[in-house]
């Protein structure tokens, strides 16, 4: 009965059983959180740029601001994507250390 309940708990989306499952859940959660923050960054930059347009007197300055904002978004988004690639390659090591520390604290 205990094995059935454990399998049922995993099927219902509660705590995963194996360390690989736990690593996959942590990695997926971190990716979603990072993507959410990148989306918020994009929205914030576009909001600020559109709100500041009325205060920029010269079109050349506006173009420069858009270019700088584009570089900011490009580098930040690129760094997050590079982080995903690195974490995907080494997630067993990265997250197993976290899991050991989390389990030791309980």
C-alpha positions as a printed NumPy array, in Angstrom:
array([[  0.   ,   0.   ,   0.   ],
       [  2.871,   2.418,   0.751],
       [  4.376,   2.014,  -2.736],
       [  0.993,   2.652,  -4.336],
       [  0.524,   5.821,  -2.283],
       [  4.007,   7.079,  -3.204],
       [  3.353,   6.463,  -6.915],
       [ -0.009,   8.14 ,  -6.614],
       [  1.578,  11.148,  -4.881],
       [  4.069,  11.602,  -7.742],
       [  1.282,  11.209, -10.3  ],
       [ -0.703,  13.934,  -8.535],
       [  2.228,  16.345,  -8.732],
       [  3.444,  16.348,  -5.144],
       [  7.029,  15.773,  -4.015],
       [  9.06 ,  13.81 ,  -6.58 ],
       [ 10.641,  10.551,  -5.417],
       [ 14.06 ,  10.407,  -7.052],
       [ 16.841,  12.944,  -6.974],
       [ 16.658,  13.193, -10.785],
       [ 12.981,  14.118, -10.533],
       [ 13.779,  16.7  ,  -7.874],
       [ 16.57 ,  18.155, -10.025],
       [ 14.252,  18.381, -13.037],
       [ 11.583,  20.131, -10.964],
       [ 14.091,  22.627,  -9.541],
       [ 15.576,  23.313, -12.989],
       [ 12.135,  23.842, -14.538],
       [ 11.144,  26.181, -11.686],
       [ 14.354,  28.203, -12.052],
       [ 13.867,  28.466, -15.831],
       [ 10.297,  29.676, -15.425],
       [ 11.331,  32.231, -12.809],
       [ 14.194,  33.521, -14.991],
       [ 11.963,  33.746, -18.074],
       [  9.387,  35.649, -16.051],
       [ 12.025,  38.134, -14.92 ],
       [ 13.286,  38.576, -18.493],
       [  9.734,  39.229, -19.69 ],
       [  9.272,  41.795, -16.909],
       [ 12.557,  43.44 , -17.936],
       [ 11.417,  43.677, -21.57 ],
       [  8.062,  45.155, -20.54 ],
       [  9.73 ,  47.63 , -18.191],
       [ 12.232,  48.827, -20.785],
       [  9.526,  49.319, -23.421],
       [  7.256,  51.09 , -20.927],
       [ 10.04 ,  53.462, -19.88 ],
       [ 11.089,  54.14 , -23.466],
       [  7.55 ,  54.938, -24.599],
       [  6.871,  57.115, -21.561],
       [ 10.125,  59.045, -21.973],
       [  9.607,  59.803, -25.689],
       [  7.779,  63.039, -24.886],
       [ 10.784,  64.34 , -22.935],
       [ 13.378,  63.606, -25.622],
       [ 13.707,  66.715, -27.832],
       [ 15.966,  65.353, -30.562],
       [ 15.107,  62.306, -32.731],
       [ 18.793,  61.356, -32.823],
       [ 18.835,  61.098, -29.023],
       [ 15.716,  58.948, -29.143],
       [ 17.346,  56.604, -31.651],
       [ 20.417,  56.384, -29.418],
       [ 18.213,  55.564, -26.418],
       [ 16.443,  52.819, -28.369],
       [ 19.789,  51.379, -29.47 ],
       [ 21.107,  51.351, -25.917],
       [ 17.871,  49.766, -24.667],
       [ 18.148,  47.13 , -27.4  ],
       [ 21.721,  46.302, -26.382],
       [ 20.628,  46.042, -22.748],
       [ 17.839,  43.627, -23.659],
       [ 20.049,  41.647, -26.025],
       [ 22.811,  41.094, -23.481],
       [ 20.479,  40.34 , -20.569],
       [ 18.383,  37.899, -22.594],
       [ 21.509,  36.288, -24.044],
       [ 23.03 ,  35.819, -20.604],
       [ 19.885,  34.122, -19.324],
       [ 19.822,  31.781, -22.335],
       [ 23.513,  30.985, -21.793],
       [ 22.739,  30.258, -18.136],
       [ 20.012,  27.814, -19.213],
       [ 22.479,  26.01 , -21.463],
       [ 25.117,  25.792, -18.731],
       [ 22.645,  24.677, -16.072],
       [ 21.149,  22.046, -18.409],
       [ 24.614,  20.583, -18.997],
       [ 25.61 ,  20.568, -15.324],
       [ 22.269,  20.494, -13.508],
       [ 22.975,  17.189, -11.761],
       [ 25.958,  18.705,  -9.988],
       [ 24.456,  22.153,  -9.387],
       [ 21.129,  20.989,  -8.001],
       [ 22.33 ,  17.874,  -6.151],
       [ 24.392,  20.133,  -3.881],
       [ 21.294,  22.25 ,  -3.206],
       [ 19.186,  19.159,  -2.542],
       [ 21.752,  17.747,  -0.113],
       [ 21.785,  21.034,   1.794],
       [ 17.996,  21.242,   1.798],
       [ 17.692,  17.653,   3.042],
       [ 20.32 ,  18.216,   5.737],
       [ 18.339,  21.163,   7.052],
       [ 15.214,  19.12 ,   7.646]])
